[in-house]
């Protein structure tokens, strides 16, 4: 599979990370966001990341120069290249907004362009069924994990209409470039987010109240005894408590409100108060 030209729609944390990884994998990448300032921040953030990696000796100056040549920022009012090989959508986790975006873009890109969503919890088929039949078999989930340039796992998700051969080719593409992809079928939370609900949920039920000492105790135990690189409260702060809560609600509803997937009131309390983790300088822990 030759994926040389990539378009990434959405320049938030995930979109920027995805764009950075594809540039490092040797692809030409167009990055676009609905907000001009957000796009500019993401673009500069990626350049700054490469400069830091260069200073640490992770890449050579020649490699970093090539990465920067691979990345271009497309203003909101401009059109992405029609001959793009792969479009990855990484916008807000809202089913109808995603449907509207893909319906619009189906008419723009060439018939050969693969379409993918980075959704972590919205059913793939709920989006695909609203697309033209000629596009449904080219539609996949590509669920990256934060930070996308570092985290090895990518869930390659096939829906009901997805071309299974193409899904395997996508898996091979990521394997050949150092990722650890997992091929999975469409379903609530796919693999990781389904399993992770209990990682977060049981930790929240153990703590039960807003108590930093309990958060620290649980995180430390799971790291030192369980071998996890991050504890559940640290990880929720990194991901964003609002995003984690939204995924928890989505998976819970998809499993017909099964108690084992139920969100915890503490998650809702944190979101309501605007304490969303590192991005707001405070969540389960405080940050400078």
GIDA-V467538 format. One line per field, one symbol per residue. phi: phi as a letter, one per 40 degrees, with the letter a starting at -180 (. if undefined). psi: psi as a letter, one per 40 degrees, with the letter a starting at -180 (. if undefined). burial: + if it has 9 or more other C-alpha atoms within 8 Angstrom, else -. A space follows every 10 residues. Layout:
BEGIN
phi=???
psi=???
burial=???
END
This chain:
BEGIN
phi=.bbcbbbbbh bcdcdccccc cccccgccbb bbbcbccccc ccdccccccc ccccccgcbc ccccccdccc bbbbcdcccc cccdcabbcb bdcbdccccc cccccdcccc ccccbabcdb acddcccccc cddcbcccbb bbccbccdcb cccbccbbcd ccccccdccc dcdcdcbgcb cbcbccadgf bcccccdcdc cccccccgbc acccdccccc ccccbcgccb ccccccccch cccccccdcc cdcccffcdc bccbdccccc cccgcbhdcb gaacbcbc
psi=hhgdhhhhhh fadddddddd ddddeeihhh hiidhddddd dddddddddd dddddeedii dddddddddd hihhideiii hdfhdhhhhf aighdddddd ddddddedii dehihiieie ehhdddddee iideedeehi hghiihhded hdhhhhhhad ehhddddddd dddddefeig ihhiihiheb cddddedddd ddddddddig hddddddddd dddddeeidi iddddddddh dddddddddd ddddfffhde ehiidddddd ddeegeadee ehbdiii.
burial=----++++++ ++-+++++++ +++--+++++ +++--+-+++ -++--++--+ +-++----+- ---+--++-+ +-++++---- ---+++++++ +---+--++- -++--+--+- --++++++++ ++++++++-- ++--++++++ ++++++-++- +++++++++- +++--+++++ +-+++---++ ++++-+-+++ --++--++++ +-++--+--- ----+--+++ +++------+ ++++++++++ ++-++-++++ +++-+-++-- ++++-+++-+ +---++++-+ +++++---
END
